[in-house]
């Protein structure tokens, strides 16, 4: 039994060392093989409580993977870190236990189809429920090796997940068959076949990479990185002061060719009324920045609120004052372009426990504000049902205002492009996680969105890594962690829509169908 635990722990280590931005993704192609071998050994043995032994070994192995890759959440919220590690590992283990259940009842040819299907179905589910945490979705593992995955414009990251599972299962079957036949030739042929399974998609991707023709239309942008400590300094200064800081940082860089200035998430950090912003002093200062340049637009983030004179709860997201009044809080993006009323977008993919209270209507009466208090704030935030696009005054440019955590969601980002966005403007604040893999991985995942949508990315981080990313996912320019400054450069403007933009997560939807059918069949069938 000890060998089974060691195999599971080896899987956790292999998956951990494959992860960006420090790892080598080749290890992901064999990461699940030891765990599959351990499960098979337990399932085909005469051990008592085999299900529990599979559960325990799987949980320990996957906990290693989760811990090594996402321990840095500690810097934002220790409670959130333990919650994310323990619960996400439990969810992954539950999916593997479903595979174990099906494998006990159905032939290998069926249950090895069920495994990638149920895992991808889980990843899709993990993108859309209240406890959403898709950071470790398998397709993210190639984010630093963008020349391998140019075909993501057709499949999205679920194509990468399917690729990983096909190779893992192929190698697992090769090892099992070689052991049963005690034939080295079987092993050699099997390994060669799976090496080809890795090499062919990479070769196809390289062809796409070197033959891709980006759009010729361009826009000049300036990216602002203020480098403000989000725990202390950020809330000690007024919105007016931050508006003046943007003016000071960009004044000498702006010229007649500049089309956009992009500043980070909640750079206007003092929570102000969303209904009074258009008459605020900070907006007047920011309008004075762009006023001499008729074609210039400014995109930035702001914290907003709205109060309600209502006894009854006015919205599903409203928070209550002790005196019975209600208010909503918004993490918003704003475009300032000289218009009297500035277009706004409300962040709608919220960080669990920090920006939203999962299953609030059911859990709040039982737990009070424990989730939010331990997560780092005391009020859940409102969202908007659909994506918004910020159009330029001449209608030539359309920016996708993507706020922080939203950039991790593939199909979600395509909704901006479907509405006409021809470049992606990601505004974020990555200083919560200190100088760890957290902000580096967050930047790296933005490269996947560039490939999926074939859109340039303008990324403004308060402190983290600001960047310009091209349509291939290549980093054009970056500004490193804890550096105050600006980036200035050209990005391409692309109006074409990729296959993935048109059809979204079709691989995941098909996986849900296959997994559901096989699971129902397994439930109806007696154990083998």
C-alpha positions as a Python dict, from the first residue, in 0.01 Angstrom:
ca = {
    (1, 'X'): (0, 0, 0),
    (2, 'X'): (292, 233, 68),
    (3, 'X'): (393, 204, -299),
    (4, 'X'): (48, 327, -400),
    (5, 'X'): (85, 636, -183),
    (6, 'X'): (428, 698, -332),
    (7, 'X'): (285, 671, -683),
    (8, 'X'): (11, 921, -598),
    (9, 'X'): (264, 1160, -443),
    (10, 'X'): (479, 1126, -756),
    (11, 'X'): (180, 1235, -966),
    (12, 'X'): (136, 1542, -748),
    (13, 'X'): (502, 1632, -788),
    (14, 'X'): (501, 1581, -1166),
    (15, 'X'): (195, 1802, -1208),
    (16, 'X'): (344, 2065, -978),
    (17, 'X'): (675, 2088, -1166),
    (18, 'X'): (490, 2120, -1497),
    (19, 'X'): (311, 2440, -1398),
    (20, 'X'): (390, 2790, -1524),
    (21, 'X'): (578, 3002, -1477),
    (22, 'X'): (858, 2800, -1324),
    (23, 'X'): (784, 2452, -1463),
    (24, 'X'): (817, 2243, -1780),
    (25, 'X'): (480, 2138, -1926),
    (26, 'X'): (618, 1811, -2067),
    (27, 'X'): (578, 1665, -1717),
    (28, 'X'): (200, 1715, -1745),
    (29, 'X'): (192, 1446, -2016),
    (30, 'X'): (297, 1184, -1759),
    (31, 'X'): (162, 1356, -1447),
    (32, 'X'): (-144, 1135, -1401),
    (33, 'X'): (22, 806, -1499),
    (34, 'X'): (148, 711, -1149),
    (35, 'X'): (-193, 795, -999),
    (36, 'X'): (-369, 581, -1260),
    (37, 'X'): (-132, 293, -1185),
    (38, 'X'): (-199, 328, -812),
    (39, 'X'): (-576, 331, -865),
    (40, 'X'): (-559, 23, -1086),
    (41, 'X'): (-345, -168, -837),
    (42, 'X'): (-586, -94, -555),
    (43, 'X'): (-897, -163, -765),
    (44, 'X'): (-770, -504, -884),
    (45, 'X'): (-636, -608, -542),
    (46, 'X'): (-800, -800, -258),
    (47, 'X'): (-752, -514, -14),
    (48, 'X'): (-1036, -415, 216),
    (49, 'X'): (-1188, -64, 189),
    (50, 'X'): (-1040, -15, -156),
    (51, 'X'): (-1251, 294, -221),
    (52, 'X'): (-1115, 467, 88),
    (53, 'X'): (-758, 379, -8),
    (54, 'X'): (-808, 523, -355),
    (55, 'X'): (-957, 837, -200),
    (56, 'X'): (-672, 885, 48),
    (57, 'X'): (-389, 829, -199),
    (58, 'X'): (-555, 1052, -460),
    (59, 'X'): (-620, 1332, -212),
    (60, 'X'): (-259, 1331, -90),
    (61, 'X'): (-121, 1340, -444),
    (62, 'X'): (-349, 1616, -569),
    (63, 'X'): (-291, 1818, -252),
    (64, 'X'): (79, 1833, -344),
    (65, 'X'): (-13, 1974, -686),
    (66, 'X'): (-252, 2233, -542),
    (67, 'X'): (-15, 2337, -263),
    (68, 'X'): (299, 2385, -472),
    (69, 'X'): (119, 2581, -745),
    (70, 'X'): (-114, 2809, -545),
    (71, 'X'): (32, 2847, -193),
    (72, 'X'): (92, 3216, -268),
    (73, 'X'): (-277, 3293, -197),
    (74, 'X'): (-153, 3313, 164),
    (75, 'X'): (-28, 3668, 105),
    (76, 'X'): (-382, 3783, 28),
    (77, 'X'): (-578, 3570, 274),
    (78, 'X'): (-449, 3275, 482),
    (79, 'X'): (-804, 3147, 524),
    (80, 'X'): (-858, 3170, 149),
    (81, 'X'): (-539, 2975, 84),
    (82, 'X'): (-636, 2684, 312),
    (83, 'X'): (-990, 2689, 178),
    (84, 'X'): (-874, 2686, -185),
    (85, 'X'): (-614, 2413, -132),
    (86, 'X'): (-826, 2177, 76),
    (87, 'X'): (-1158, 2222, -105),
    (88, 'X'): (-1018, 2228, -459),
    (89, 'X'): (-821, 1913, -384),
    (90, 'X'): (-1138, 1753, -244),
    (91, 'X'): (-1332, 1840, -560),
    (92, 'X'): (-1060, 1696, -784),
    (93, 'X'): (-1049, 1383, -570),
    (94, 'X'): (-1426, 1345, -597),
    (95, 'X'): (-1394, 1350, -977),
    (96, 'X'): (-1127, 1081, -962),
    (97, 'X'): (-1347, 875, -732),
    (98, 'X'): (-1622, 890, -995),
    (99, 'X'): (-1369, 745, -1236),
    (100, 'X'): (-1288, 471, -983),
    (101, 'X'): (-1659, 396, -948),
    (102, 'X'): (-1705, 367, -1326),
    (103, 'X'): (-1383, 163, -1368),
    (104, 'X'): (-1519, -100, -1127),
    (105, 'X'): (-1829, -147, -1344),
    (106, 'X'): (-1731, -91, -1705),
    (107, 'X'): (-1459, -221, -1941),
    (108, 'X'): (-1132, -34, -1978),
    (109, 'X'): (-1214, 100, -2326),
    (110, 'X'): (-1514, 279, -2178),
    (111, 'X'): (-1384, 396, -1842),
    (112, 'X'): (-1069, 541, -2000),
    (113, 'X'): (-1295, 751, -2224),
    (114, 'X'): (-1499, 853, -1920),
    (115, 'X'): (-1194, 984, -1729),
    (116, 'X'): (-1096, 1276, -1959),
    (117, 'X'): (-1463, 1349, -2022),
    (118, 'X'): (-1554, 1378, -1652),
    (119, 'X'): (-1238, 1579, -1576),
    (120, 'X'): (-1306, 1829, -1854),
    (121, 'X'): (-1672, 1844, -1748),
    (122, 'X'): (-1550, 1928, -1397),
    (123, 'X'): (-1324, 2204, -1529),
    (124, 'X'): (-1615, 2350, -1722),
    (125, 'X'): (-1833, 2338, -1410),
    (126, 'X'): (-1551, 2500, -1214),
    (127, 'X'): (-1566, 2798, -1449),
    (128, 'X'): (-1929, 2873, -1378),
    (129, 'X'): (-2038, 2802, -1021),
    (130, 'X'): (-2015, 3020, -710),
    (131, 'X'): (-1692, 2857, -584),
    (132, 'X'): (-1523, 2900, -923),
    (133, 'X'): (-1146, 2844, -914),
    (134, 'X'): (-1015, 2752, -1262),
    (135, 'X'): (-651, 2841, -1191),
    (136, 'X'): (-541, 2478, -1228),
    (137, 'X'): (-744, 2390, -1536),
    (138, 'X'): (-507, 2167, -1732),
    (139, 'X'): (-500, 2372, -2052),
    (140, 'X'): (-337, 2658, -1860),
    (141, 'X'): (-17, 2456, -1823),
    (142, 'X'): (115, 2563, -2167),
    (143, 'X'): (81, 2939, -2111),
    (144, 'X'): (459, 2995, -2120),
    (145, 'X'): (503, 2774, -2427),
    (146, 'X'): (272, 2959, -2661),
    (147, 'X'): (443, 2825, -2976),
    (148, 'X'): (307, 2479, -2881),
    (149, 'X'): (-59, 2581, -2864),
    (150, 'X'): (-139, 2818, -3147),
    (151, 'X'): (-431, 2585, -3228),
    (152, 'X'): (-603, 2717, -2913),
    (153, 'X'): (-771, 2960, -3156),
    (154, 'X'): (-976, 2652, -3257),
    (155, 'X'): (-1010, 2462, -2927),
    (156, 'X'): (-949, 2700, -2636),
    (157, 'X'): (-771, 2563, -2330),
    (158, 'X'): (-994, 2254, -2322),
    (159, 'X'): (-805, 2135, -2629),
    (160, 'X'): (-493, 2138, -2414),
    (161, 'X'): (-668, 1946, -2136),
    (162, 'X'): (-783, 1679, -2383),
    (163, 'X'): (-431, 1655, -2529),
    (164, 'X'): (-283, 1598, -2181),
    (165, 'X'): (-535, 1326, -2097),
    (166, 'X'): (-491, 1144, -2431),
    (167, 'X'): (-114, 1118, -2374),
    (168, 'X'): (-143, 1024, -2005),
    (169, 'X'): (-392, 748, -2085),
    (170, 'X'): (-179, 630, -2378),
    (171, 'X'): (131, 600, -2161),
    (172, 'X'): (-68, 434, -1881),
    (173, 'X'): (-202, 172, -2121),
    (174, 'X'): (147, 116, -2260),
    (175, 'X'): (295, 56, -1914),
    (176, 'X'): (14, -183, -1814),
    (177, 'X'): (38, -377, -2140),
    (178, 'X'): (417, -400, -2121),
    (179, 'X'): (397, -533, -1765),
    (180, 'X'): (132, -790, -1854),
    (181, 'X'): (317, -915, -2163),
    (182, 'X'): (665, -865, -2016),
    (183, 'X'): (769, -743, -2357),
    (184, 'X'): (1010, -454, -2400),
    (185, 'X'): (907, -410, -2763),
    (186, 'X'): (551, -328, -2654),
    (187, 'X'): (690, -58, -2429),
    (188, 'X'): (914, 85, -2701),
    (189, 'X'): (635, 101, -2960),
    (190, 'X'): (390, 249, -2709),
    (191, 'X'): (631, 519, -2597),
    (192, 'X'): (715, 606, -2958),
    (193, 'X'): (345, 635, -3042),
    (194, 'X'): (285, 872, -2752),
    (195, 'X'): (593, 1080, -2832),
    (196, 'X'): (443, 1129, -3177),
    (197, 'X'): (116, 1224, -3005),
    (198, 'X'): (305, 1505, -2832),
    (199, 'X'): (517, 1607, -3130),
    (200, 'X'): (250, 1632, -3402),
    (201, 'X'): (33, 1901, -3230),
    (202, 'X'): (351, 2097, -3151),
    (203, 'X'): (464, 2080, -3515),
    (204, 'X'): (120, 2194, -3634),
    (205, 'X'): (132, 2477, -3382),
    (206, 'X'): (478, 2583, -3498),
    (207, 'X'): (344, 2599, -3853),
    (208, 'X'): (56, 2822, -3737),
    (209, 'X'): (293, 3033, -3528),
    (210, 'X'): (537, 3113, -3808),
    (211, 'X'): (272, 3154, -4078),
    (212, 'X'): (21, 3361, -3883),
    (213, 'X'): (-33, 3706, -4032),
    (214, 'X'): (-142, 3962, -3770),
    (215, 'X'): (-364, 4253, -3856),
    (216, 'X'): (-192, 4552, -4016),
    (217, 'X'): (-412, 4811, -3844),
    (218, 'X'): (-250, 4950, -3530),
    (219, 'X'): (-315, 5172, -3231),
    (220, 'X'): (-68, 5346, -3003),
    (221, 'X'): (-119, 5285, -2631),
    (222, 'X'): (31, 5397, -2302),
    (223, 'X'): (11, 5159, -2004),
    (224, 'X'): (31, 5304, -1653),
    (225, 'X'): (176, 5108, -1359),
    (226, 'X'): (150, 5327, -1043),
    (227, 'X'): (304, 5070, -803),
    (228, 'X'): (83, 5155, -504),
    (229, 'X'): (77, 4926, -199),
    (230, 'X'): (-282, 4789, -198),
    (231, 'X'): (-283, 4719, 176),
    (232, 'X'): (-186, 5065, 303),
    (233, 'X'): (-87, 5344, 66),
    (234, 'X'): (-366, 5286, -184),
    (235, 'X'): (-637, 5392, 60),
    (236, 'X'): (-444, 5681, 214),
    (237, 'X'): (-470, 5900, -93),
    (238, 'X'): (-776, 6050, -260),
    (239, 'X'): (-909, 5985, -608),
    (240, 'X'): (-807, 6338, -701),
    (241, 'X'): (-447, 6261, -605),
    (242, 'X'): (-448, 5945, -818),
    (243, 'X'): (-597, 6135, -1112),
    (244, 'X'): (-310, 6382, -1082),
    (245, 'X'): (-61, 6094, -1061),
    (246, 'X'): (-190, 5955, -1393),
    (247, 'X'): (-151, 6303, -1541),
    (248, 'X'): (208, 6331, -1413),
    (249, 'X'): (308, 5983, -1532),
    (250, 'X'): (170, 6019, -1886),
    (251, 'X'): (207, 6389, -1963),
    (252, 'X'): (544, 6368, -2138),
    (253, 'X'): (463, 6045, -2324),
    (254, 'X'): (136, 6150, -2491),
    (255, 'X'): (150, 6272, -2848),
    (256, 'X'): (-85, 6317, -3143),
    (257, 'X'): (-54, 5948, -3235),
    (258, 'X'): (-159, 5815, -2894),
    (259, 'X'): (-497, 5643, -2900),
    (260, 'X'): (-530, 5495, -2550),
    (261, 'X'): (-406, 5531, -2196),
    (262, 'X'): (-482, 5227, -1979),
    (263, 'X'): (-452, 5247, -1599),
    (264, 'X'): (-507, 4963, -1349),
    (265, 'X'): (-799, 4812, -1160),
    (266, 'X'): (-943, 5036, -883),
    (267, 'X'): (-675, 5299, -937),
    (268, 'X'): (-949, 5533, -810),
    (269, 'X'): (-963, 5343, -482),
    (270, 'X'): (-1174, 5572, -265),
    (271, 'X'): (-1520, 5427, -295),
    (272, 'X'): (-1737, 5696, -459),
    (273, 'X'): (-2089, 5713, -596),
    (274, 'X'): (-2130, 5556, -939),
    (275, 'X'): (-2413, 5801, -1006),
    (276, 'X'): (-2203, 6110, -924),
    (277, 'X'): (-1878, 6014, -1097),
    (278, 'X'): (-1952, 6208, -1414),
    (279, 'X'): (-1961, 6533, -1217),
    (280, 'X'): (-1666, 6445, -991),
    (281, 'X'): (-1346, 6643, -958),
    (282, 'X'): (-1129, 6341, -1049),
    (283, 'X'): (-1309, 6298, -1382),
    (284, 'X'): (-1255, 6665, -1465),
    (285, 'X'): (-881, 6622, -1401),
    (286, 'X'): (-867, 6310, -1617),
    (287, 'X'): (-1063, 6480, -1895),
    (288, 'X'): (-807, 6760, -1890),
    (289, 'X'): (-537, 6496, -1959),
    (290, 'X'): (-700, 6387, -2285),
    (291, 'X'): (-862, 6719, -2385),
    (292, 'X'): (-572, 6842, -2606),
    (293, 'X'): (-587, 6517, -2807),
    (294, 'X'): (-929, 6456, -2969),
    (295, 'X'): (-855, 6091, -3054),
    (296, 'X'): (-727, 5995, -2708),
    (297, 'X'): (-920, 5764, -2469),
    (298, 'X'): (-846, 5671, -2109),
    (299, 'X'): (-951, 5337, -1954),
    (300, 'X'): (-909, 5285, -1582),
    (301, 'X'): (-1057, 5105, -1283),
    (302, 'X'): (-1261, 5252, -998),
    (303, 'X'): (-1436, 5144, -678),
    (304, 'X'): (-1799, 5260, -679),
    (305, 'X'): (-2109, 5229, -464),
    (306, 'X'): (-2479, 5301, -489),
    (307, 'X'): (-2709, 5368, -191),
    (308, 'X'): (-3079, 5278, -189),
    (309, 'X'): (-3357, 5445, 5),
    (310, 'X'): (-3538, 5119, 57),
    (311, 'X'): (-3645, 4908, 351),
    (312, 'X'): (-3666, 4591, 142),
    (313, 'X'): (-3360, 4445, -27),
    (314, 'X'): (-3347, 4623, -366),
    (315, 'X'): (-3108, 4386, -552),
    (316, 'X'): (-2982, 4031, -502),
    (317, 'X'): (-2629, 4163, -439),
    (318, 'X'): (-2719, 4447, -199),
    (319, 'X'): (-2549, 4470, 141),
    (320, 'X'): (-2730, 4593, 452),
    (321, 'X'): (-2637, 4877, 685),
    (322, 'X'): (-2714, 4827, 1053),
    (323, 'X'): (-2989, 5087, 1027),
    (324, 'X'): (-3171, 4881, 762),
    (325, 'X'): (-3064, 5074, 452),
    (326, 'X'): (-2902, 4902, 154),
    (327, 'X'): (-2608, 4960, -79),
    (328, 'X'): (-2430, 4793, -369),
    (329, 'X'): (-2053, 4795, -427),
    (330, 'X'): (-1897, 4781, -774),
    (331, 'X'): (-1551, 4704, -907),
    (332, 'X'): (-1575, 4895, -1233),
    (333, 'X'): (-1390, 4991, -1548),
    (334, 'X'): (-1453, 5338, -1691),
    (335, 'X'): (-1367, 5494, -2026),
    (336, 'X'): (-1304, 5868, -2032),
    (337, 'X'): (-1322, 6011, -2381),
    (338, 'X'): (-1465, 6360, -2347),
    (339, 'X'): (-1823, 6238, -2324),
    (340, 'X'): (-2049, 6386, -2058),
    (341, 'X'): (-2149, 6037, -1944),
    (342, 'X'): (-1859, 5790, -1929),
    (343, 'X'): (-1932, 5428, -2028),
    (344, 'X'): (-1880, 5186, -1741),
    (345, 'X'): (-1840, 4813, -1705),
    (346, 'X'): (-1896, 4624, -1377),
    (347, 'X'): (-1665, 4333, -1297),
    (348, 'X'): (-1872, 4015, -1310),
    (349, 'X'): (-1630, 3727, -1241),
    (350, 'X'): (-1558, 3785, -874),
    (351, 'X'): (-1291, 3636, -648),
    (352, 'X'): (-1455, 3384, -416),
    (353, 'X'): (-1467, 3496, -52),
    (354, 'X'): (-1298, 3829, -126),
    (355, 'X'): (-1545, 3995, -363),
    (356, 'X'): (-1846, 3770, -333),
    (357, 'X'): (-2018, 3548, -79),
    (358, 'X'): (-2090, 3212, -248),
    (359, 'X'): (-2450, 3092, -211),
    (360, 'X'): (-2514, 3404, -5),
    (361, 'X'): (-2889, 3359, 33),
    (362, 'X'): (-2840, 3013, 184),
    (363, 'X'): (-2518, 3055, 381),
    (364, 'X'): (-2542, 3411, 517),
    (365, 'X'): (-2818, 3326, 770),
    (366, 'X'): (-2595, 3045, 902),
    (367, 'X'): (-2246, 3198, 881),
    (368, 'X'): (-2301, 3573, 887),
    (369, 'X'): (-2011, 3755, 714),
    (370, 'X'): (-1746, 3496, 802),
    (371, 'X'): (-1648, 3429, 440),
    (372, 'X'): (-1597, 3794, 355),
    (373, 'X'): (-1439, 3891, 685),
    (374, 'X'): (-1183, 3614, 654),
    (375, 'X'): (-1140, 3673, 285),
    (376, 'X'): (-1040, 4036, 313),
    (377, 'X'): (-1349, 4254, 273),
    (378, 'X'): (-1687, 4297, 436),
    (379, 'X'): (-1922, 4356, 141),
    (380, 'X'): (-2002, 4140, -159),
    (381, 'X'): (-2000, 4313, -496),
    (382, 'X'): (-2259, 4355, -766),
    (383, 'X'): (-2217, 4225, -1121),
    (384, 'X'): (-2372, 4287, -1460),
    (385, 'X'): (-2534, 4013, -1671),
    (386, 'X'): (-2360, 4084, -2005),
    (387, 'X'): (-2023, 4205, -2122),
    (388, 'X'): (-1969, 4566, -2232),
    (389, 'X'): (-1737, 4699, -2500),
    (390, 'X'): (-1585, 5049, -2493),
    (391, 'X'): (-1611, 5202, -2840),
    (392, 'X'): (-1380, 5480, -2955),
    (393, 'X'): (-1539, 5803, -3070),
    (394, 'X'): (-1466, 5728, -3436),
    (395, 'X'): (-1585, 5364, -3394),
    (396, 'X'): (-1252, 5228, -3525),
    (397, 'X'): (-1147, 5081, -3193),
    (398, 'X'): (-1342, 4870, -2947),
    (399, 'X'): (-1178, 4776, -2616),
    (400, 'X'): (-1274, 4478, -2402),
    (401, 'X'): (-1256, 4608, -2041),
    (402, 'X'): (-1146, 4289, -1862),
    (403, 'X'): (-1098, 4331, -1488),
    (404, 'X'): (-836, 4118, -1309),
    (405, 'X'): (-965, 3764, -1239),
    (406, 'X'): (-1191, 3773, -1546),
    (407, 'X'): (-887, 3722, -1768),
    (408, 'X'): (-859, 3359, -1647),
    (409, 'X'): (-1191, 3266, -1814),
    (410, 'X'): (-1159, 3169, -2180),
    (411, 'X'): (-1514, 3156, -2314),
    (412, 'X'): (-1609, 3450, -2091),
    (413, 'X'): (-1353, 3671, -2267),
    (414, 'X'): (-1487, 3567, -2608),
    (415, 'X'): (-1815, 3737, -2513),
    (416, 'X'): (-1639, 4075, -2543),
    (417, 'X'): (-1505, 3983, -2886),
    (418, 'X'): (-1847, 3862, -2998),
    (419, 'X'): (-1973, 4211, -2910),
    (420, 'X'): (-1710, 4369, -3134),
    (421, 'X'): (-1399, 4414, -2917),
    (422, 'X'): (-1091, 4432, -3140),
    (423, 'X'): (-834, 4442, -2861),
    (424, 'X'): (-830, 4329, -2496),
    (425, 'X'): (-763, 4578, -2215),
    (426, 'X'): (-688, 4391, -1892),
    (427, 'X'): (-675, 4606, -1580),
    (428, 'X'): (-560, 4436, -1263),
    (429, 'X'): (-401, 4469, -922),
    (430, 'X'): (-164, 4179, -859),
    (431, 'X'): (19, 4317, -558),
    (432, 'X'): (-200, 4116, -316),
    (433, 'X'): (23, 3810, -363),
    (434, 'X'): (363, 3973, -307),
    (435, 'X'): (649, 3880, -541),
    (436, 'X'): (543, 3517, -598),
    (437, 'X'): (427, 3296, -882),
    (438, 'X'): (75, 3439, -841),
    (439, 'X'): (118, 3758, -1044),
    (440, 'X'): (348, 3583, -1291),
    (441, 'X'): (92, 3310, -1363),
    (442, 'X'): (-183, 3571, -1394),
    (443, 'X'): (14, 3751, -1666),
    (444, 'X'): (96, 3420, -1832),
    (445, 'X'): (-271, 3320, -1858),
    (446, 'X'): (-343, 3646, -2042),
    (447, 'X'): (-128, 3512, -2325),
    (448, 'X'): (-380, 3230, -2373),
    (449, 'X'): (-660, 3483, -2423),
    (450, 'X'): (-454, 3654, -2695),
    (451, 'X'): (-422, 3326, -2888),
    (452, 'X'): (-782, 3213, -2840),
    (453, 'X'): (-921, 3543, -2967),
    (454, 'X'): (-631, 3656, -3187),
    (455, 'X'): (-643, 3990, -3013),
    (456, 'X'): (-362, 4208, -2883),
    (457, 'X'): (-365, 4252, -2506),
    (458, 'X'): (-295, 4574, -2320),
    (459, 'X'): (-237, 4479, -1956),
    (460, 'X'): (-213, 4743, -1684),
    (461, 'X'): (-124, 4620, -1336),
    (462, 'X'): (-106, 4841, -1030),
    (463, 'X'): (187, 4630, -918),
    (464, 'X'): (249, 4303, -1088),
    (465, 'X'): (362, 4292, -1447),
    (466, 'X'): (214, 4533, -1697),
    (467, 'X'): (253, 4419, -2055),
    (468, 'X'): (175, 4448, -2423),
    (469, 'X'): (98, 4108, -2581),
    (470, 'X'): (56, 4040, -2952),
    (471, 'X'): (-197, 3819, -3134),
    (472, 'X'): (34, 3516, -3112),
    (473, 'X'): (59, 3551, -2734),
    (474, 'X'): (414, 3688, -2742),
    (475, 'X'): (518, 3946, -2484),
    (476, 'X'): (611, 4264, -2670),
    (477, 'X'): (695, 4482, -2370),
    (478, 'X'): (675, 4430, -1994),
    (479, 'X'): (720, 4637, -1679),
    (480, 'X'): (824, 4427, -1381),
    (481, 'X'): (700, 4383, -1028),
    (482, 'X'): (724, 4683, -790),
    (483, 'X'): (828, 4921, -1065),
    (484, 'X'): (649, 5250, -1119),
    (485, 'X'): (638, 5365, -1477),
    (486, 'X'): (471, 5343, -1815),
    (487, 'X'): (489, 5130, -2128),
    (488, 'X'): (435, 5288, -2467),
    (489, 'X'): (394, 5096, -2790),
    (490, 'X'): (177, 4984, -3078),
    (491, 'X'): (-78, 4705, -3074),
    (492, 'X'): (-268, 4550, -3364),
    (493, 'X'): (-643, 4596, -3410),
    (494, 'X'): (-812, 4278, -3536),
    (495, 'X'): (-1180, 4242, -3628),
    (496, 'X'): (-1169, 3877, -3743),
    (497, 'X'): (-1334, 3613, -3522),
    (498, 'X'): (-1163, 3284, -3450),
    (499, 'X'): (-1329, 2942, -3452),
    (500, 'X'): (-1313, 2944, -3072),
    (501, 'X'): (-1486, 3282, -3050),
    (502, 'X'): (-1768, 3146, -3266),
    (503, 'X'): (-1815, 2810, -3094),
    (504, 'X'): (-1665, 2851, -2747),
    (505, 'X'): (-1611, 2554, -2516),
    (506, 'X'): (-1760, 2292, -2748),
    (507, 'X'): (-1507, 2032, -2627),
    (508, 'X'): (-1629, 2080, -2270),
    (509, 'X'): (-1995, 2062, -2370),
    (510, 'X'): (-1935, 1736, -2557),
    (511, 'X'): (-1743, 1603, -2257),
    (512, 'X'): (-2036, 1680, -2027),
    (513, 'X'): (-2263, 1477, -2257),
    (514, 'X'): (-2025, 1179, -2278),
    (515, 'X'): (-1949, 1177, -1905),
    (516, 'X'): (-2318, 1192, -1816),
    (517, 'X'): (-2411, 905, -2047),
    (518, 'X'): (-2129, 679, -1926),
    (519, 'X'): (-2199, 756, -1561),
    (520, 'X'): (-2567, 669, -1598),
    (521, 'X'): (-2470, 346, -1776),
    (522, 'X'): (-2229, 259, -1494),
    (523, 'X'): (-2491, 324, -1227),
    (524, 'X'): (-2733, 93, -1406),
    (525, 'X'): (-2477, -184, -1444),
    (526, 'X'): (-2362, -426, -1175),
    (527, 'X'): (-2006, -411, -1046),
    (528, 'X'): (-1762, -625, -1246),
}
